[in-house]
Amino acid sequence: MKKILFALTITTLLYSCQSAEYSFRMIRPVLSETLHYENDTMELVLAAPKVHVDAMSFTLTNKLGSPLKILWDDFSMAINGETDRVLHKNSRYIDKNSLQPNTTIAAGAHIVEKIFPTADAKLITDRKGETRVILEPFLPQKYNRGKELHNSKILIHLAYEIENKKFYKDVELLVKVTS
């Protein structure tokens, strides 16, 4: 009996320590397994986040003959309905609650960006008394925590401006835990 109980305990521990793996599918504005969306204005390619990665990456290409501005203050991300502002790769922690300057993409050019919810940025003080910013991983590493995300949705609300006119595009991803 003790051997069976020991084997069950070890199996449970190994299973709970298993790394989570995820798959993503764009479900809005179009269905896309490659996380790719394109219209007359832009081309958007999202990179599926990986475990241990603290942000979601994307490439946005301006297909117009005039500049396209990303309006970071109107940009947001929602995970299972919980909405948060985003910070991007050139943001500073100290400015996370302040206005963020727009990013202009020249005609025919592109930008590679990383975004993460402001709630994932934490200010910590280490044992040496030094203060630094850490970003929590975008996706849980452990399967037992990651399975909470199975069939969840990530909504990215893009806000941009072309010739002083604002536009909005919602991109929704469906998350599956595959292991």
C-alpha distance (Angstrom), angle and dihedral (degrees) to the residues before:
residue distance angle dihedral
M1 . . .
K2 3.82 . .
K3 3.83 89.9 .
I4 3.81 91.7 52.9
L5 3.81 91.9 47.5
F6 3.82 90.4 48.0
A7 3.84 91.3 49.2
L8 3.82 91.3 49.3
T9 3.81 91.1 49.0
I10 3.82 92.4 50.3
T11 3.82 91.8 46.2
T12 3.80 91.1 50.2
L13 3.80 92.0 48.7
L14 3.79 92.8 48.7
Y15 3.79 92.2 47.0
S16 3.81 93.1 49.4
C17 3.81 91.6 49.5
Q18 3.78 93.3 51.1
S19 3.79 114.0 121.0
A20 3.76 116.9 -110.0
E21 3.79 120.1 -124.2
Y22 3.77 123.3 -161.6
S23 3.76 138.8 -159.2
F24 3.79 125.9 -162.3
R25 3.77 133.9 -155.8
M26 3.78 126.9 -174.9
I27 3.79 108.9 -128.7
R28 3.80 99.6 171.5
P29 3.04 140.1 75.1
V30 3.83 83.5 5.3
L31 3.78 135.8 -5.5
S32 3.79 108.1 -101.3
E33 3.79 132.4 161.8
T34 3.83 88.6 -169.7
L35 3.84 93.6 54.2
H36 3.79 90.4 -122.2
Y37 3.82 127.5 143.3
E38 3.78 127.9 176.0
N39 3.80 136.8 175.2
D40 3.82 135.8 156.3
T41 3.80 91.3 -75.4
M42 3.79 106.4 41.9
E43 3.75 149.4 0.7
L44 3.80 116.9 -137.5
V45 3.79 123.3 -168.8
L46 3.79 117.8 -179.6
A47 3.79 122.2 -160.1
A48 3.78 112.3 -138.6
P49 3.80 107.3 -116.3
K50 3.78 117.0 -117.1
V51 3.78 130.4 -145.1
H52 3.84 110.0 -85.2
V53 3.82 90.4 26.2
D54 3.79 114.0 119.5
A55 3.81 99.3 -158.9
M56 3.78 144.5 34.0
S57 3.80 114.9 -114.3
F58 3.77 127.1 -149.4
T59 3.78 140.9 169.9
L60 3.80 117.6 -139.5
T61 3.80 118.6 -167.9
N62 3.80 121.8 -164.6
K63 3.82 106.8 -139.8
L64 3.80 94.4 -177.2
G65 3.79 132.6 96.0
S66 3.82 90.2 -121.7
P67 3.82 134.6 57.2
L68 3.80 121.6 -80.4
K69 3.82 118.3 -151.1
I70 3.79 123.1 -152.3
L71 3.81 107.7 -140.7
W72 3.79 101.1 -148.0
D73 3.81 95.0 -177.1
D74 3.81 90.5 61.2
F75 3.82 94.4 41.1
S76 3.82 115.1 101.8
M77 3.78 143.8 166.4
A78 3.79 128.5 -146.4
I79 3.78 125.1 -166.4
N80 3.80 111.7 -165.3
G81 3.78 90.0 -18.1
E82 3.82 96.3 -50.6
T83 3.80 104.5 123.5
D84 3.77 125.7 -156.2
R85 3.78 137.7 168.1
V86 3.75 115.0 -105.0
L87 3.73 133.1 -126.1
H88 3.77 118.7 -153.7
K89 3.78 133.6 -153.2
N90 3.82 94.9 -82.1
S91 3.82 95.1 46.2
R92 3.77 123.2 110.8
Y93 3.79 122.0 -138.8
I94 3.78 91.7 -129.9
D95 3.83 88.3 60.1
K96 3.81 97.2 47.7
N97 3.81 92.6 113.0
S98 3.81 95.3 36.6
L99 3.76 131.7 85.6
Q100 3.78 111.6 -75.9
P101 3.79 120.3 -142.4
N102 3.79 116.9 -115.0
T103 3.79 121.0 -109.6
T104 3.80 116.6 -132.5
I105 3.79 119.2 -148.8
A106 3.80 111.3 -159.3
A107 3.81 120.7 -128.5
G108 3.79 110.0 -74.2
A109 3.82 92.6 5.0
H110 3.78 132.4 112.1
I111 3.78 140.0 -148.1
V112 3.78 130.8 -147.2
E113 3.80 110.0 -147.0
K114 3.78 141.6 172.5
I115 3.79 122.9 -146.9
F116 3.77 133.0 -172.2
P117 3.81 134.8 170.3
T118 3.81 113.3 -92.6
A119 3.81 89.0 -126.9
D120 3.83 88.8 66.0
A121 3.83 91.8 63.1
K122 3.79 112.1 88.5
L123 3.78 130.8 -177.7
I124 3.81 112.0 -141.1
T125 3.77 136.5 176.9
D126 3.79 114.7 -142.0
R127 3.82 128.3 -147.7
K128 3.79 90.9 -87.4
G129 3.80 90.3 57.5
E130 3.80 93.5 -109.6
T131 3.78 116.6 141.0
R132 3.78 119.7 -141.4
V133 3.77 141.5 159.1
I134 3.77 121.2 -109.8
L135 3.77 127.5 -173.5
E136 3.75 118.3 -142.8
P137 3.81 113.1 -129.8
F138 3.77 111.4 -89.1
L139 3.81 90.2 -132.7
P140 3.81 127.9 32.7
Q141 3.80 113.0 -106.4
K142 3.78 98.6 -149.9
Y143 3.78 118.3 75.0
N144 3.80 94.3 -137.3
R145 3.82 89.4 59.7
G146 3.80 95.4 34.3
K147 3.79 95.4 56.5
E148 3.81 87.1 72.7
L149 3.81 85.9 73.1
H150 3.81 94.4 54.7
N151 3.83 108.8 126.9
S152 3.79 90.6 1.5
K153 3.79 123.8 139.9
I154 3.77 132.3 -129.5
L155 3.79 114.7 -158.3
I156 3.79 119.1 -164.3
H157 3.78 114.2 -166.1
L158 3.81 108.0 -156.3
A159 3.78 117.3 -160.5
Y160 3.77 121.0 -169.8
E161 3.78 141.7 158.1
I162 3.79 131.7 -139.5
E163 3.80 119.9 -174.1
N164 3.84 92.3 -17.5
K165 3.82 93.6 -50.7
K166 3.82 119.2 115.5
F167 3.79 122.6 -135.0
Y168 3.78 132.5 -175.9
K169 3.78 131.4 -157.8
D170 3.79 126.0 -176.4
V171 3.78 117.6 -150.6
E172 3.78 116.2 -169.6
L173 3.79 126.2 -166.7
L174 3.78 128.5 -165.7
V175 3.81 114.2 -142.8
K176 3.79 122.8 -149.2
V177 3.77 125.2 -174.7
T178 3.79 105.0 -139.4
S179 3.80 101.6 -174.5
